[in-house]
Amino acid sequence: MRVETGHGDRTGDGTAELLQRILLPGRLPDAAGLRTAHRYLPADRTTGVGGDWYDAVPMVGGRTALVVGDVMGHGPASAAVMGQLRTTTQTLAMLDLPPVEVLHHLDEQAQRLGEGHLSTCLMAVYSPASGRCELSNAGHVPAVWLHADGRSELLRPPPGLPIGVGGTAFEQLDVFTRPGDVLVLVTDGVVETRARGAEEGLEELRSWLAVSAGAPPEGHLPAAPGFRWPSPEELCQAALDTLRRGPRDDDAALLVAALDGVPARDMARWALTPDARAASAARRLVRRTLGEWGLGDLSDATQLAVSELVTNAARYARGPVTLYLHRGEGMLRCEVGDDDPRLPRRRFADADEEHGRGLALVSLVASRWGSSRAQGGKVVWFELDG
C-alpha cells in the first residue's frame, strides 16, 4: 500500500511496510453505486504507521458502511489499537448493525482494552437504492458534503463523546443524497495544524474543494447543467494540496466517496410467503426479470441457486422471505433473507440424501457467495459474473 509523506510517495520496507499492509486496506472493495478513493499520511515517518484508519464495508441490500477513525497517539502502539477497532467495525457492520450500535460496541471494546485507549470515529451507511445516508459520530470532525448541483456544506451529526469514554449514548443523523453527490470523510490531521483549528481547516477544505472543482461561488448556485465533481482520486489530491500548506504533526486519513446511486431499473425486490410455493414463485420472478434485463444466459444458474436458498429459507422462516436482485456492470447479485438468525452451514450430503445439498449447489454455480446476520434474521447472497 502507498504511504504519502511530505517528501512524496514511498512504498516503505521492513516493519513499516508490513504493519501498513496488515492494518490498513490497500484497496477498498467495489460497491454498487459507489466509487471511493483514500489517502493515509502518518505523522511518524520512521514507522510509517499511526492510529488513523478508514474503511468501506459492504453490507446487505447493496449498502456500504464508510468509516474514518482516529486513535489518540502515534506509532505502533496506536496502530495496534486501531487495528483491533477497525476489525471490530468491519464485523459489526457486516452484521447489519446501525451506526449508533456499532459505535456503542466499539466504545465497550475500547474500555475493555484498558484506560487511555480513546478514539474518535465517524460512520456513514449509504444505501444507493434510496440515497439515504445514516451517520453517527463519536467525537469526530464533521464530513464535507458536496452536492451534485455545486453546493457544499459541512455535515454535522451530533458529535457524541470519543470511543472509550463510556457511558455515552450516540445519536444518528439521516440525510438523503442525490446521484452525483460526494462525501469527504477526514481525520483531524487533515484539517488541523499548529496554525489553524479544526473548524477553520474544515471550512478551508470545503471551500478549496469547491474552487478546485470549478463550482460557482455561493451567490451563483446552483451550478449550470452538466456540472460534475471531479473523481474521488482527483478530490483526494485536492484535499492533500490544502494539507501541505502548513506544518503537520498528526496522522491524517481521508476517504472520498462519490455517491452515484443505483437506478431503479437495475434492482428488483420481492417478499415471498414462506410456503411450498415460494421456490417456484422465486424462479418465475428471476426468469422474467433476467429476461427483461437481457441476462438470459445467467437465468438457469440464478434460478437454481435462488430455488435452493428460498426453499431453505421457507422451511424455517416464520415471516416473509425476501428476494433481492441487482445488476451491476458485469455482475448480478442476489440476496435471500428470512427471520431465522441461524447462519447456514455447508454440508456434504450423501448421494441418496434428500436435503443438505443447497449450499453445495450454490457454491458450484456462483462466482462468490456468503451470508451475514441482519436485523431480525439473516441474508444469504451470491454473485454471478457475466
N, C-alpha and C positions, 0 to 999 in steps of 0.2 A: 504494500500500500504506500502511496506517496504521502510524504510529510512536507508541508510547506514551512519554510523558515524565512527570516528576513534576508537570507543570502540566496534565495531561490529554492528550487526543489532539491530534495535529497532522498535517496532511497534508503539510506541508513544501512547499518550492518550490525552483526552480533546481537547483543541483548536488546538494543532499541528496536531493531527490525523485528525480532521475534515477539517481543511484547506487543508491538503495534499490530502485527498480524493476528495475534490471539485475541486482543481486547477490542479492536475496532474493525468494522466490516470494510474490506477493500472494495466491495461492490454491493450496493443495495439491491434487493430483489426487485424484479419488474412487477408492476402492479397495473391493474386495469384503470384507465382514465387518469393516470398519474405519471409524471416524469420528475425525477429528482436529480440533484447534484449536491455535493457536500465537500467541505474542507475541514482540515484539522491542523492547528498550529500550536505545538507545545511551547510552554514558557521555558521549560527545562530542555535546552538543546543538547545537553550531554546525554540524557537517556532517550530523548525524543518521545516521551510519553507523559501523560498527566491525567487529571481527573475529569476532563470534559468528555462527553460522548454524544453520539447521535445515532438514530436508527430509523428504519422504516419496516414495519412488521405487517405482513399480510394477515388479514382477519377473514372470518367467514362473511359471505354475502358480497365479496368483492371489495370490502373496505380495507383501509390501511391505517395503521397507527403510526404517526410521525412523532418522534421523541427527541428532545435535546435535554441534557442534564449536565450538572457541574458539581463535582465533589470538591469540597474545600481542600486546599493544599495542592502541591505539585509533586511530580516524580513518581517512582514506582509504588510507593505506599498508597497514594491516592488512586493510582491506576488500578491497583488490586481491588480496592473498594468499588471503583467504577465498574470493573468487570463483573463483579457479583450483582450490582444493581442493574446493569444492562441485561444480564442473562435473566434475572427475575422479571424485568419489564417485558422481555420477549415472551416468556412463559405465560405471564398473566394476560398479555394482550391476545395471545393465541387461544386463551380460554374464553375470549369474547367478553371480558370484563370491561365495564365503562371506565373512562379515565379516572373518575373520583375513587373508584375502588382499587384501581392499580396503584395510585399514589398512596392510598391508605395502607395497602400491603407492603409497599416499598418502605413506608415510614416504620412499620413494625419490624421489617428486616433490618433496617439501619440501626434501630435501637438494640436488636439482638447482637449486632456486630460490636457494640460497645460504645462508650462515650467518645464524642469527638468526630463520629462519622456522619457529618452533616452534608447534605446535598440539596441543590435546587433542581427542579425538573419541570418542564412544560411538555404536556402531551396533548396531541390533537388526533382525533379519529375522523377520517374523511370517508364519506360514502359517495362514490362517483355517480351512483344511480340517482340520488336525490339532491346532491350538492351540499348536504348537511355536514357540518363540521362541529364536533363536540370537543371542547377544550377544558382542561383543568390545569391549575398552576400551583406548584409548591415553591413559592418564594422566588420564582424565576423572572427574568426580564421578559416583557411582552414580545409578541411576534409582530412582524410587519405584514400587513395585508395589502397586496397590490391588486386593485380591482381591474377587471377586463376593460372598463371604459377609461382607464388612465388615472383614476383616483387612487390615493394611497392613504393608509391610516395605521395607527398602532392598535393592535388587537389585544385588549386587556381583560382576560378572565380574572376573577377575584384572586389575588395573589397567594393567599394562604401562607403558612409557615414552611420553612425548609423541611425536607425529609430528615428524620432522625430526631426532631424536637419532641415529637409525641404529643398526644392529647389534643390534636387539631382535627377539625372537620374540613375537608376540601369541598369546593363548590365547582359547578360546571356552567360553562357558557356555551350556548348553541348559536351558531350563525349559519346562514345559507349562502353558499358561494355560487358563482356562475362559471360556466366553462370559459377558460381564459384567465381566471384569477390565479394569483400566485401567493403562497405563504412563504415567508422567510423567518426561520427559527434560528436564533443565535444564543450563544452564551455571553456572559457579561464581558469576557475578554475581547469580544469583537467591538463592543461599543464604549467600553470604559477604559480610560487611560489615566495617567497621573495628571493630565492637563484638562480632562473633562469628565463629568459624571455620566452615569449610565443613561439618564433621561436625555441629556444633551446629545450623547452619542447616538441614541436611537433615532432621535429626530434628524440628526445629520445623515444617518444611514438611510432613512426613509426618503429624505429629500434628494440625496445623491443617486439612489436607485432610480427615482423618477426622472431626474435630469439626464442621467446617462442613457436612459431608455428613450429619450425624446418625448416624454409625456408632457402635455401642455401645462402651464402654470395654473395655480388654483382658480384664478378668475376666468379661465378659458376651458374649463371642464364641462361636459365630458369630452374625451378625445374624438377626433374625426373617425368616421367609419374606416375600418381597415387597420386601426392601431393594434399592435400586439406587443406584449412584453418580450424582451429577449429570452433566450433559452435559459434554463436553470444554470447551465455551466457559465454562460455569459454574466448572469446576475451574481453568481458566486465570485467571479473575478472582479466585478464592480464593487462588491462588498469588501473584498480584500484591498482594493485601492484606498478605501477610506481608512482601513485598519493600519496601513503602512505609513500614514501621515505623521504618526507620533510614536514615542517610546511605548513599549509594551512589556509588562512583567506578569501577565496572566495567560493561562491557556485560552485558546479560542477555538470554537467549533461553530459551524453553521450548516444548516440544512435548508435547501431551497426546493420547494415542491410546486410544480406547475399543475394546476387542477383542471385537467382537460375535460373531465366528466365522461360519462358513457351514454351515448344516445339510447333513447328508449327502444329504438328498433333493434338494438343489439342485445336486449335482455328479454327474458320471459320467466314468469314466476307463477306457480300454482299451489293450491292447498288441496290435498287429496284425502278422502275419507279412508281411514285405516282398516280396510276390509279386504276380502278375497279379490275384489275387482280393481284394487289400487294399481297393481303392476301392469295390467293390460291397459288401464287408462293412461298411465305414465308412458307406455310405449307409443300409444296413439298420439299423445301430445308431442313427444320427441320427434316421431316420424313426420308429423305435419309441420312442426316448427323448423326442423332442419331442411325440409323441402323448400319452405318459404325463404330460408336463408341461403339456399344454394349449396348446402353442405350434405347433399345426399350420400356422398362417399363415406361420411362418418356415421351415417344413420344406423347401420346394423350394429356396429361396435357400441355405439352410445345406447341403443335400445337394450342390448344385452346387459351392459353394466347397470343401467338405470333400473331395469327389471329386477336384478338381484338385490340392489340396495333398497328399493321400495318394498320388495317382498319382505326383507328382513326388518325394515322399519315398521311396516304394518303389523308384523307379528307381535311386537312388543309395545307399540305406541298406544296411548290412550286418547290423545288428541290428533289433530290433522297432521299428515305427513307433508312436508314442504318440498317442492321440486323447483330448482332454480337453474336456468341455462344462461350462459353469457358467451357470446362470440367475440373474440379479440382478434388481433392481427396474427394469423397463422395458428390460432389456438381456440379450442372450445372447452369451456369449464362447466361442470355440472356439480350441483350440491343437493344432497338429500338430507333433510333434517327431521327430527322427531323429538318427543318429550322424554325419552329414556336417556339418562345421562351416562349410562354404561357405554364405554367405547368398544367398538368391535375389535375382535382379535382374529387374525387369520389362522385358520386351522387347516391341516392337511387331511382331508376326508378320505375314507376308504372308497374304493371303486364302486361298491354297492351301497354306499351311504347316501341317503336322500338329501340331507342337509349338510351344510358346512363348507360348500364349495364356492359361496358367493364372492368373498374377497379374493380367492384364488383366481376366479374368472375376471374380476375387475383388474387385478394386477397384470393379467395376461393382455388385456385389450387396451389398457390405459397407458399413456406416457408417464403419468405421475398420479399418485392418489394419496389420501391421508384422511385423518379425522381429528376433530377437536370438540371439546365441550363448549356449549353455547348456553346462553341464559335460558334456563328451563329445559335443557336437554343436550343434544349433540348434533353435529353436522358431519357427514361423510362426503368427501369431494373427490373428483378425479378430473384430469385434463387429458385431452387428445390433441396432438399436433396435426395440423393439416389445413 
